[in-house]
């Protein structure tokens, strides 16, 4: 069994842990012989946590994530790895802020605070509000982007482009009601998908009736299937629309497809 904590050591933790953190406390003569892990564990049992005091006008990202209902590590992953940085444009590391202020903290503190992130208060409020709308939409039965794309018979990327008014079906998809989370997740209202689905199916049938399979165009042009679009572009044969049927079959509505073998 480990050594029992004395009243003096517990009192020292209560007075200094929030300000110094586990590494700096481990260097104190009062806690001599206590490891950083033991100090951190004891502090958690006492309800003490090491928080960095952010500069005026900023909020810790961990606090924002807790209020938004998203774990801190998941929040950082969504914001950085997936490059959904709309809300994190002004996010700065604490170490960077200290350098801008021309003040370098002691080495133990520097080692503890180098991974802290802060968010501007205005962005933090917008983040929490946006996350609240997204969570309410999910609770109301909104579909994910993958579920909505499957229902429409489209690829997920085509759905995302269409919601912005781009792509072959942008005029049909931009009217769909949807909500984005700060992390880039998408929630789509299921009732607004039906009209778009009918329009997409109608347009696909028209394309398949007048279009030519891409494999046929590649065979007539004497080129590989992967380079047919480049070959058509060189010969100035515009591809108006690509429609996918199944997993690997693709049809193209092409003006002047007969010129492909000219």
C-alpha positions in Angstrom: 0.0 0.0 0.0 1.1 3.6 -0.6 2.0 6.1 2.0 -0.9 7.9 3.7 -1.3 11.6 2.9 -0.7 13.9 5.7 -3.0 16.9 6.5 -0.2 19.3 5.5 0.1 17.7 2.1 -3.7 17.7 1.5 -3.8 21.3 2.6 -1.0 22.2 0.2 -2.9 20.6 -2.7 -6.1 22.4 -1.9 -4.3 25.8 -1.9 -1.9 25.3 -4.9 -3.1 22.6 -7.2 -5.5 24.7 -9.3 -2.8 27.3 -9.7 0.4 25.2 -10.2 -0.8 21.8 -11.6 0.6 18.4 -10.8 4.1 18.8 -12.2 4.9 22.0 -10.3 3.4 20.5 -7.1 5.7 17.5 -7.4 8.7 19.8 -7.1 7.5 21.2 -3.8 9.4 20.1 -0.6 6.0 19.5 1.0 5.1 16.7 -1.5 8.7 15.4 -1.9 8.6 11.7 -2.9 5.1 11.9 -4.5 4.9 11.1 -8.2 3.0 13.3 -10.7 0.5 10.5 -11.2 -0.2 10.1 -7.5 -0.6 13.9 -7.1 -3.0 14.0 -10.0 -5.1 11.1 -8.7 -5.3 12.5 -5.2 -6.3 15.9 -6.6 -9.1 14.3 -8.6 -10.4 12.5 -5.5 -10.4 15.9 -3.7 -12.3 17.5 -6.6 -9.4 19.6 -7.7 -8.6 20.2 -11.3 -5.8 22.1 -13.0 -7.3 24.8 -15.2 -5.5 27.4 -17.2 -6.8 30.9 -16.7 -7.5 32.1 -20.3 -6.8 35.7 -21.3 -9.6 38.2 -21.2 -12.2 37.6 -24.0 -11.3 33.9 -24.4 -12.7 30.6 -23.2 -11.0 27.2 -22.8 -11.9 24.8 -25.5 -12.6 22.1 -22.9 -15.2 24.3 -21.3 -16.8 25.0 -24.6 -16.9 21.3 -25.4 -18.5 20.5 -22.1 -21.2 23.1 -22.5 -21.9 22.0 -26.1 -22.2 18.4 -25.1 -19.2 17.2 -27.1 -16.0 15.6 -25.6 -13.0 17.8 -25.8 -10.9 15.3 -27.8 -13.7 14.7 -30.3 -14.2 18.4 -30.6 -10.6 19.1 -31.4 -10.5 16.1 -33.8 -13.5 17.4 -35.8 -12.1 20.9 -35.9 -8.5 20.1 -36.9 -8.4 16.8 -38.7 -11.5 17.2 -40.7 -10.5 20.9 -41.3 -13.9 22.3 -40.3 -12.3 25.4 -39.0 -15.1 27.9 -39.5 -15.6 28.3 -35.8 -11.9 27.8 -35.0 -10.4 30.5 -37.1 -9.4 32.6 -34.1 -8.5 29.6 -31.9 -4.9 30.0 -30.5 -2.8 27.8 -28.3 -2.0 29.2 -24.9 1.7 28.9 -25.6 1.3 31.0 -28.7 -0.6 33.6 -26.8 2.1 33.8 -24.2 4.7 34.3 -26.8 2.7 37.1 -28.3 2.6 38.7 -24.9 6.4 38.4 -24.7 6.2 36.3 -21.5 7.6 32.8 -21.1 6.3 30.9 -18.1 8.5 28.6 -16.0 9.5 25.3 -17.6 7.2 23.1 -15.5 4.2 25.2 -16.4 5.3 25.4 -20.0 5.2 21.6 -20.2 1.7 21.5 -18.8 0.0 24.2 -20.8 1.5 23.6 -24.2 -1.6 21.7 -25.4 -4.3 24.1 -24.1 -6.6 25.7 -26.6 -8.7 28.8 -26.2 -11.6 30.2 -28.2 -12.9 33.7 -28.5 -16.0 34.3 -26.5 -18.0 35.3 -29.6 -17.0 32.1 -31.4 -17.7 30.0 -28.2 -21.2 31.3 -28.0 -21.8 30.6 -31.6 -20.4 27.1 -31.3 -22.6 26.2 -28.4 -25.7 27.7 -30.1 -25.0 25.8 -33.4 -24.3 22.6 -31.6 -27.6 23.0 -29.7 -29.5 23.4 -33.0 -27.8 20.3 -34.4 -28.6 18.1 -31.3 -32.2 19.3 -31.4 -32.5 18.4 -35.1 -31.1 14.9 -34.5 -33.6 14.4 -31.6 -36.4 15.5 -34.0 -35.5 12.6 -36.4 -33.3 14.4 -38.9 -31.2 12.0 -41.1 -27.5 11.9 -41.4 -25.8 12.9 -44.7 -25.1 9.2 -45.6 -28.8 8.2 -44.9 -30.1 11.1 -46.9 -27.7 10.4 -49.8 -28.8 6.7 -49.9 -32.5 7.8 -49.9 -31.8 10.1 -52.9 -29.7 7.5 -54.7 -26.7 9.8 -54.8 -23.2 9.9 -53.5 -22.6 11.7 -50.2 -20.3 14.2 -52.0 -22.9 14.9 -54.6 -25.4 15.7 -51.8 -23.0 18.1 -50.0 -22.3 19.9 -53.3 -26.0 20.0 -54.2 -26.9 21.7 -50.8 -24.6 24.5 -51.8 -26.3 24.8 -55.2 -23.5 23.1 -57.1 -23.4 20.0 -59.2 -25.9 18.4 -61.6 -28.7 18.5 -59.0 -27.9 21.7 -57.3 -31.2 23.3 -58.3 -33.1 20.4 -56.7 -31.0 19.9 -53.6 -30.4 23.5 -52.4 -34.0 23.7 -51.1 -33.6 20.8 -48.7 -33.7 21.9 -45.0 -30.5 20.9 -43.2 -28.4 21.8 -40.1 -24.6 21.7 -39.8 -22.9 21.0 -36.5 -19.7 22.9 -35.7 -17.7 19.7 -36.3 -19.0 19.4 -39.9 -21.8 16.8 -39.3 -24.9 17.2 -41.3 -28.5 16.6 -40.3 -31.1 16.6 -43.1 -34.9 17.0 -42.7 -36.5 13.8 -44.1 -39.7 15.5 -45.2 -37.9 17.8 -47.6 -36.2 15.0 -49.4 -39.2 13.6 -51.2 -39.6 16.4 -53.8 -35.9 16.4 -54.5 -35.9 12.6 -54.9 -38.8 12.7 -57.4 -37.0 15.4 -59.4 -33.7 13.4 -59.4 -35.4 10.2 -60.5 -37.2 12.0 -63.3 -34.0 13.6 -64.5 -32.1 10.3 -64.4 -34.7 8.6 -66.5 -34.4 11.3 -69.1 -30.7 11.0 -69.1 -30.7 7.2 -69.5 -33.2 7.5 -72.4 -31.1 9.9 -74.3 -27.6 9.2 -73.0 -24.9 6.9 -74.0 -23.0 4.5 -71.6 -19.6 5.7 -70.7 -18.2 2.3 -71.5 -19.6 2.5 -75.0 -18.1 6.0 -75.5 -14.7 4.7 -74.4 -14.8 1.7 -76.7 -15.8 3.9 -79.7 -13.1 6.4 -78.9 -10.5 3.6 -78.4 -9.3 4.8 -75.1 -9.3 3.6 -71.5 -12.5 4.1 -69.4 -10.7 6.3 -66.9 -9.5 8.8 -69.6 -12.8 9.1 -71.6 -13.7 12.4 -70.0 -10.3 13.9 -70.9 -10.7 12.5 -74.5 -14.1 14.0 -74.8 -12.9 17.4 -73.5 -10.0 17.4 -76.0 -12.5 16.8 -78.9 -14.8 19.4 -77.4 -17.7 17.0 -76.8 -19.4 18.4 -73.7 -20.5 16.0 -71.0 -23.7 17.5 -69.6 -24.4 15.1 -66.8 -23.1 11.9 -65.2 -25.7 9.5 -63.7 -24.6 6.5 -61.7 -26.7 3.3 -61.7 -25.6 0.5 -59.4 -22.0 0.5 -58.1 -19.9 0.6 -61.2 -22.1 1.4 -64.2 -22.2 5.0 -65.3 -24.1 6.8 -68.1 -23.3 10.1 -69.6 -25.6 12.5 -71.4 -23.3 13.7 -74.2 -24.0 16.1 -77.0 -22.6 14.8 -80.3 -21.6 11.4 -78.9 -21.3 10.1 -82.4 -18.3 12.3 -82.9 -16.3 10.4 -80.3 -15.0 8.0 -82.9 -14.4 10.7 -85.6 
